[in-house]
Amino acid sequence: MTALRPAAELAEIGSKPFPRESAEYRAARTKLLAEEIELRRQIQRVAAQRRALPDGSEAGDYRFLDAEGKEHRFADLFGRHDTLVTYFWMFGPERERPCPMCTSFVGSLDIPARDIEQRVALVIIGRSPVSRQLEFARERGWNNLKFYQTVGDDFARDYRGLHDDGSEWAICASWRRQGDKVRLFWAAEGDFETADPGFDPHLAPDPTPLWNILDWTPGGRGTDWYPKLEYTA
């Protein structure tokens, strides 16, 4: 393996001042650039560790309904791929509207879905009928995502998407198909129990563009704002 150059050395090479900035700003920005390089490398190390996971548990005999009401086995959702990424969103039949944070994330997947599906299958799963999910998808202008409804609640309960009190939780997961068998490769784990003070639970790296963009700004994510389904002009 090729030895990596120290992050601080690369930062010194890559850090170039913008017009009329102070020396103080450039020094701080160069130091931050080194940290950003280290963070990039840490993300790559974690991704490699994730890829090296042993086989996960075999999934149960879950069934899902499509927009026409046709029932599918879990393995059917893979299509031509042997890898499937699923997102279970908080839009159960008891909800008048879906979770705003889920909506923000699902919306961020719609355009790149066609690119993602060149490599792996991608589906959105909910407990509401697909017709209801699609109605909301069209309202948002989503056109590229595939939606399914769970048959029963076993899938949601088994993978922590439905709690005993009836509350829902989003599930990010990826799966491998081995013949007709489906095995869990990776699923996001953690809840408010594992969240740091002042933050909602989130993955590392955070997959939500909304939060990543805000992390680039002076105010950051803030503590008094959360996405909504509608905004006033």
DABELRA-V313469 format. One record per residue. PHI is phi as a letter, one per 40 degrees, with the letter a starting at -180 (NA if undefined). OMEGA is omega in whole degrees, 0 to 359 (* if undefined). Layout:
PHI,OMEGA + PHI,OMEGA
This chain:
NA,180 + c,179 + c,180 + c,176 + c,180 + d,182 + d,181 + c,178 + c,178 + c,180 + c,179 + c,179 + c,187 + c,184 + c,181 + b,185 + c,171 + c,182 + d,171 + g,176 + c,181 + c,175 + c,178 + c,179 + c,184 + c,179 + c,180 + c,181 + c,178 + c,177 + c,178 + c,180 + d,176 + c,178 + c,179 + c,176 + c,177 + c,178 + c,177 + d,180 + c,177 + c,177 + d,179 + c,178 + c,179 + c,179 + c,178 + c,177 + c,178 + c,181 + c,182 + c,179 + d,173 + c,179 + d,175 + c,183 + c,176 + c,180 + c,177 + c,181 + c,181 + c,177 + b,184 + b,179 + b,176 + c,185 + c,180 + c,181 + g,178 + c,182 + c,180 + b,169 + c,179 + d,183 + c,180 + c,185 + c,181 + c,183 + f,182 + c,185 + c,172 + b,177 + b,181 + b,172 + b,179 + b,170 + b,176 + c,184 + b,185 + c,181 + a,178 + c,184 + c,180 + c,181 + c,175 + c,179 + b,181 + c,177 + d,179 + c,180 + c,175 + d,181 + c,179 + c,182 + c,180 + d,178 + d,181 + c,179 + c,190 + c,182 + c,181 + c,181 + d,181 + c,176 + c,180 + d,185 + c,169 + c,183 + b,184 + a,173 + c,181 + b,178 + b,174 + b,185 + b,176 + a,178 + c,177 + c,175 + d,181 + c,179 + d,179 + c,177 + c,181 + c,177 + d,178 + c,179 + d,180 + c,176 + d,181 + c,181 + g,179 + c,183 + b,191 + b,185 + c,176 + b,182 + b,176 + b,175 + b,175 + c,170 + c,188 + g,185 + b,183 + c,180 + d,182 + c,181 + c,184 + c,184 + b,168 + g,177 + c,178 + b,183 + c,183 + c,180 + c,179 + g,179 + c,181 + b,177 + a,181 + c,178 + b,169 + b,183 + a,172 + b,191 + b,174 + b,174 + b,176 + b,188 + g,177 + c,181 + c,177 + b,177 + b,174 + c,173 + c,182 + a,172 + b,177 + c,178 + b,182 + h,183 + a,177 + c,179 + c,183 + b,181 + c,175 + c,181 + d,177 + g,182 + b,166 + c,175 + d,175 + a,184 + c,174 + b,358 + c,178 + c,183 + c,187 + c,180 + d,180 + d,184 + c,180 + c,178 + c,180 + c,177 + c,178 + c,191 + b,180 + d,183 + c,181 + g,182 + c,182 + g,181 + b,185 + b,181 + a,178 + a,181 + c,178 + b,177 + c,178 + b,177 + b,174 + c,182 + c,*
